[in-house]
Amino acid sequence: MTNEYDNIINDIEKNELSKFAENPAMMGAVKKVLLRGVYFDGVLRKGETPEPLKNFLLSIVSSAMDKDNDQKIANTIRAASMGIQVVEHTFREFEKFKKVEVKEEKINNPGR
């Protein structure tokens, strides 16, 4: 792992982040919780009444239906998109905490 986190994360925290990064099920579950509103709200589900305005983009638009609010809507959507990108980038950063296994090669010395 690089030393870019040495000033803010102690060895205990690095160890815990390593465990997290090496557990794809946990990483996937945490990511789902963080991005739930974006990925799942407003999606039609079997046996449930559709709630299309529950989708985060549609709720932004419906809360500001005036033409005067077009710029505000665009800014809010842009901010949400940037937030999603930050979450995605952060999950790529977790890869840096995976432990690297160094395999020792056994050298066959035919002279012995």
C-alpha positions as CSV (number, residue, x, y, z in Angstrom):
1,M,0.0,0.0,0.0
2,T,1.2,3.5,-0.7
3,N,2.0,5.9,2.1
4,E,-0.6,8.5,1.0
5,Y,-2.8,7.6,4.0
6,D,-0.1,7.3,6.6
7,N,-0.9,10.8,8.0
8,I,-4.6,10.2,8.5
9,I,-5.0,6.4,9.1
10,N,-3.3,4.5,11.9
11,D,-2.2,0.8,11.7
12,I,-5.4,-0.5,13.3
13,E,-7.5,1.4,10.9
14,K,-5.4,0.2,7.9
15,N,-5.9,-3.4,9.1
16,E,-9.7,-2.9,9.3
17,L,-9.8,-1.3,5.9
18,S,-7.7,-4.2,4.5
19,K,-10.3,-6.6,5.9
20,F,-13.0,-4.5,4.3
21,A,-11.3,-4.3,1.0
22,E,-10.7,-8.1,0.9
23,N,-14.4,-8.8,1.6
24,P,-16.3,-8.2,-1.7
25,A,-19.6,-9.1,-0.1
26,M,-19.2,-6.4,2.6
27,M,-18.0,-3.8,0.1
28,G,-21.0,-4.6,-2.2
29,A,-23.4,-4.3,0.7
30,V,-22.0,-1.0,1.9
31,K,-22.0,0.4,-1.6
32,K,-25.7,-0.6,-2.0
33,V,-26.6,1.2,1.2
34,L,-24.7,4.4,0.1
35,L,-26.2,4.4,-3.4
36,R,-29.6,2.9,-2.6
37,G,-31.5,6.1,-3.4
38,V,-29.9,6.5,-6.8
39,Y,-30.0,2.9,-8.0
40,F,-33.2,1.6,-6.5
41,D,-35.7,4.4,-5.8
42,G,-38.4,4.6,-8.4
43,V,-37.7,1.2,-9.8
44,L,-40.7,-0.9,-10.4
45,R,-40.8,-4.0,-8.2
46,K,-43.1,-7.1,-8.4
47,G,-46.0,-6.8,-6.0
48,E,-45.4,-3.1,-5.1
49,T,-47.2,0.0,-6.1
50,P,-45.0,2.1,-8.4
51,E,-43.8,5.3,-6.9
52,P,-42.1,7.1,-9.9
53,L,-41.6,10.3,-8.0
54,K,-39.5,8.5,-5.5
55,N,-36.6,8.4,-8.0
56,F,-34.1,11.0,-7.0
57,L,-33.9,12.7,-10.4
58,L,-37.7,12.9,-10.8
59,S,-38.1,14.3,-7.2
60,I,-35.6,17.0,-8.0
61,V,-37.5,18.0,-11.1
62,S,-40.9,17.8,-9.5
63,S,-39.9,20.0,-6.6
64,A,-39.0,22.8,-9.0
65,M,-41.3,22.8,-12.0
66,D,-40.9,26.5,-12.8
67,K,-38.8,27.5,-15.9
68,D,-37.0,29.8,-13.6
69,N,-35.6,26.8,-11.7
70,D,-34.0,25.1,-14.7
71,Q,-30.5,26.1,-13.6
72,K,-31.2,25.1,-10.0
73,I,-32.4,21.6,-11.3
74,A,-29.3,21.3,-13.5
75,N,-27.0,22.2,-10.6
76,T,-28.7,19.8,-8.2
77,I,-28.4,16.9,-10.7
78,R,-24.8,17.8,-11.4
79,A,-24.1,17.8,-7.6
80,A,-25.8,14.4,-7.3
81,S,-23.8,13.0,-10.2
82,M,-20.6,14.2,-8.6
83,G,-21.5,12.6,-5.3
84,I,-22.0,9.3,-7.1
85,Q,-18.6,9.7,-8.8
86,V,-17.0,10.4,-5.4
87,V,-18.5,7.2,-3.9
88,E,-17.3,5.2,-7.0
89,H,-13.8,6.7,-6.7
90,T,-13.7,5.9,-2.9
91,F,-14.5,2.3,-3.5
92,R,-11.7,2.1,-6.0
93,E,-9.4,3.6,-3.4
94,F,-10.3,0.7,-1.0
95,E,-8.3,-1.5,-3.4
96,K,-5.2,0.1,-2.1
97,F,-5.7,-1.4,1.3
98,K,-5.7,-5.0,0.1
99,K,-2.7,-6.8,1.4
100,V,-0.2,-7.8,-1.3
101,E,1.0,-11.4,-0.9
102,V,4.7,-11.8,-1.7
103,K,5.3,-15.4,-2.9
104,E,8.8,-16.6,-2.5
105,E,10.0,-18.6,-5.4
106,K,12.1,-21.6,-4.6
107,I,15.2,-21.4,-6.8
108,N,16.4,-24.8,-8.0
109,N,20.2,-24.8,-8.0
110,P,21.3,-27.6,-10.2
111,G,24.9,-27.2,-8.9
112,R,23.9,-28.5,-5.5
